[in-house]
Amino acid sequence: MTACFDGDKITVEDLFVKKRMRKRGIGRMAIEALASEFPIARIMELESLGSAEDFYRRIGFKCIAPATDECLSLWRKKLN
């Protein structure tokens, strides 16, 4: 995972879990651990590939801008 923190927002730049390691809660735990590292953060944002959108939806992210031919979809989750 690669992320940055700016004021009240955590931006996840990369989150990859190897296919053979998926469905074990690793991605969810990584997102939760990242959020706990920045307790003053109010939101988390990320851009997503279509193949990961269901995962982000399941863990509480909302799509705020759907994918286009030029851009990935943009997702946001409110924290605390």
N, C-alpha and C positions, 0 to 999 in steps of 0.2 A: 504494500500500500504506500502511496505517496500522497501527502496532503499538506496544506498550508493553513495558517490561522491568521486572520486579519480582523482585529477588533472583536466583533461578536459573531463572525462567520468562519466556519471550517469549510474549506473547499477540498474535496477529495479529487485528486488528479488521476490516480490509478488505483484500482483494486482488482487483483486477479487471484483466483483460486484455481489451481490445476483441476482439470476436469475429473480426474480420478479421486480427488479429495473433496469434491462438492457433496452437498447434502449431509454435512456433518456439523453445520453451525459455525464454520470457520469465518465465513464472510460476515455473518451477523455479529459474532464476537469481536471481529476486527473493528467494525463500525462502532460498537458499544465501547470498546476500549479507547478508541480515538476520541469519542465524545467525552469520556471520563477524564482524559488528559487535559481538557480545556473546559473546566466547569463554568466559566463565564460565557462560553459560546451560547448563542441563542438559536442559530440555525446551522444546518449542514447542507451543502450543495454539491452536486456532481453532474457530469455529463455521462450518458449511458449509451452503450450499444444496445440495439434492439434485443439481443439475446439475453440481456441481464435485466430488462425492465420489469419482468414479473418478480424477480428477486427483490428489487428495490421497493416495489409496491408492497410486497409481503412484509417488509420490515419497517413500513411506515412512511416512506417517501411519497411525495405527490409530484406528478408531472406538471411542471409549470410552463414548459415549451416543448411541444412534440418535435421529433426529428424531421429534418427536411433533407433534400438532396445534398445540401452543403454542410449541415450541422447535425450533431448528435442531439438526442433529447436532453433536456435540462430538468433535474429533479431537486426537490428541496424537502427537508425534514426539520420541523421545529423541535428544539431541544428544551427540556425543562420548562 
